[in-house]
Amino acid sequence: MKKAIIGSLCLIFLTSPAARLLGCTIVMAFKNGMILYGNNEDWNNPGRRVIFIPASTRFYGRIIFGFKNELVQGGMNDQGLVLDLNAVRPTGWTPDKDKASFRGHFMMYILGTCATVAEAKSFFQKYNIPDLERLRIPIADRTGASMVVEYGRGNVQFVERRTWYQIATNFIMSNIKNRDYPCWRYKTADSILKRANNLNVELIRDVLDACKQTGKNKTVYSNIYDLKRGIIHVYNQSDFTNPVILNLAEELKKGPRNLSLAELFTR
């Protein structure tokens, strides 16, 4: 595993996404040798960005999706690790006196240095991450492992999948008893997935389409990552009929770039 502090790439992490409690649906699915990760990004920010960062001697190559004033919302690295965020209400997070405080942008660090869910879990076991006061982090890798990192019941929790898929929306799952989850998007995604016989991009697209939002905090972009193949399907403004399909390895060969997401759809 590559180890280093990201330095100039440690962007300031703004916690305003936590106010967007109406949005962001994430699905991680693993079946018949296919591993897919889908997300809806729901917000009223028009400044959508996509950043390509090629590998270096110290860090993995990666693609980052986010916004002009909050560059990192999620992404995938060239090892097949994917992560994103769910905003949540204040969790009551407090630091663990036995852990060091991480200095830097934890998402950039994980994507730059972690190849597996197990490595990401070790990171959270080692460091205090204050952003868990307002966020939970769904993570998956190309081996088929997945988890959601969250703060519940007074501790950092690693919520792992119980079946061939895992859904993450905007509530602390470890605080909920009897699986009575308070989110229509979670219930909608679960209803579609539990009836499915096969896993493919079309299934995840249909889940994201069914869970999209309109109005002020609408779905502004969506992604479906194929973790084994390194392929990303990108959808803009809830248009699930005209994706841009990116091959991460080929895109990283073009060098570092910081683009508006709309530019992907005009190439």
N, C-alpha and C positions, 0 to 999 in steps of 0.2 A: 504494500500500500504506500502511495506517495504521501509524504508528510511535509507540510510547510504552511506558514501563514500566508494568506493570499496577498497581502500588502496592498498594492495599488488597485487590485480588483475587489477589495473589501468595501463595497458600496454601503452607504448608510441605509439601514433598514427602517422604513417608515411603517408605523403600526396602523395607519389609517385603514388598511383593508379590513381590519377587525370590525369596523363600523358596518360592513356590508353583510349583515347577518341574513339577508334574504337570498344570498347567492352562493354559487360554486358547488357543482356536483362532480364527484370523482368516482370512477369505477375502475377497479383493477381485476382482470379476469384471466384465468389460466385453465386451458382445457385442450385436450388432444394435441399437445405439443405447441400450441399457440399461446402467446402471452401478450395481452393488450392492456393499455392504460388509457382511459378516456377522461377528459375534463371539460367542463363548461366554466368559463370565466365570466362572472356576472358582476357588472359594475356600470357606473355612468361616466367613466373616464374614456374620452375618445382617443387618447394618445397611445394607441397600441404599438408595441415595439417587438422586434425579434432580433436577437444578437447571436452571432456565430463566433465562437472562440476556439481556434484550433489548439490541439495538444501542444504542450511544451515539455521540456525535460522534467518539470516538476508537477504538471497538472494535466488531467485528462481533457480532451476536447469536449465541447458541449454546445448545445443550443439552448438559449434562454428566451422565454416569453415573459412579457411584462408591459409596463407603461412608461411613458416619458419621465414621470416623476417618481416612479417606483419600478425600477428596471427588472427586478427579479420576482416573478410570481411562480414560476415553475420551469421545468426543462428536463432534458435528457443528456447524459454524457455518452462518450463513445464506447463505454463498457456496458451499456444497456441499463444503467440505473436511471430511474425517473422519480421525480418528486414534484409536489405542488402543495397548495395551502388551502385550508378551510379556516375562515374567520369564525371566532366564537365569542360569546360573552365572557367577561372576566372570570377566570378560573380559580383565582386565589393562589396562583403560583408563588412559591417562596423558594429561595435558593437552598440547595443542599450544602451544608457546611463541609462535607467530605469531597465536594467536587470543585474543580477550578472553574473560574468564570471565563467563557470564551470571548476573545476579543477579535471582532471581525464579523463578516457577513456569513452566517452559518450555512445558508443555502448554497452560496458560491463555493464555500469550502467543501461541503459534502459532494457536490457535483464535480469538483476539481480533484478530489482525493479518494472517494469511496466507489468501489466497483460493485458492492453487494449490499443487500439489506443488513446482513450481519455486521458489516463494517460501519454502516450508518448507525446501527443500534449501539455499537461500541462507542461511537462519538457522543451520543446522548447520555450514555452511562458515565462518561468521563467528564462532561462539561455541563455547567449551568447555562440554560438558554432562556433568558427572561421573556422572549417572545411567546413562550408557551402560556403566558398570561392571557393572550388573545388569539392564539393560533393553534391548530393541529396540523400535522404534516403526514400525508399519505405517501408512502415510498414503496416502490417495487423494483425488481431486477430481472434480468433475463434468465435466471435459474428458475423463476416461478415463485420466489418468495415475495411476501408483501407484509406491510404493517402500517398502522397509523400511530404516530407518536402524539400523545396528548397528556395534559395534566388533569388528573381526576382522583378523587378520594385521597387527596393530600400527597400524591406522589406522581412522578412521571410514569405513564403507562404505555405499554407497547401492545396495541390491540392487533391481534393477528387474525387472519381469515379462518372461518369455520367451514367453508365450502369452496367451490371452484371460483368464486368471485368475492370481492370485498367492495363495499360501497362506503363512501365518506361524504357527509354533508356537514352542516354547521351546528353540530351539537357534540357534547362530550359523551361518547358512547359508554365509557366505563362507569359513568354516573347513573346510567339508566338500568332499571331493574325490569325483568320480564320481557325484555326486547320490545317494549312499547315505545318505539322511537318517534319523537315529535316532529316529523318532517315529511311533507307530502312528496318531496322529490326522492327521498330515501325509499319511501313506500312504492312509488311509481317504478323506480329502477329495479327494486327487488321483485316486484310483480312480473316485470318483463323478463328478467334474467332467470327466475326460478322456473319459468315455462319453456325456456330455450333448450334445444337439443344440441345445437352446434354453436361454437364460438367463431365469429368472423368480424371483420370491420363493420359490416352492415348492421350487425346486432348492436354493437356499441354505439354506432351512429344513431340508431333508432332510440336507444336509451337516452342519449344526450338530447336528441330532438324532443322527446317526450318531457324532458326535465328542463328545457330551456325556459327563460324568463323574458317577459316583456315589461314595458313601463320604464320607470326611472332607473332601476337596477337591472337592466336587461343583459342577456347573454351577448357579450361583445366579441368573443372568439371562443373556439373550441378546438381541441386537439385529440387525435387518436394516435398513440405511439405503438408501433410494433417493435417490441423490445428485442426480439431475436434478430430481426432483419435491419434494425436501425432506420426504419421508415416512419415518417410523421405525416399524417393527414391533417391539414389545417383548414378550418372553416371560419369564415368571417361573418359576423353579424347574423348568426343563426341561419345562414344559408347552407344547408346540409346537402345541396345538390351539386355544388361546384367547388370541391376541395382543391387545394394546392397540395401536391404530394412531394415531400422532401426526402431525399436520401442523405442522412446525416454525414456519412463518410465523404460523399461527393461534395456536399456543401462546404464542409470544413477545408477541403482542398483549395477552395477559392480564397481562403484567407479570412482574417477578422473583418466582420461587418456589423454595423448597427443600423437596422432599417426600420422604417415604419412597416407595420404588418400589411398595410394596404399595398405596399410595393411588391409583395410576393404575388399579388393577384393581377399585376400589370406586366409581368415578365413575358 
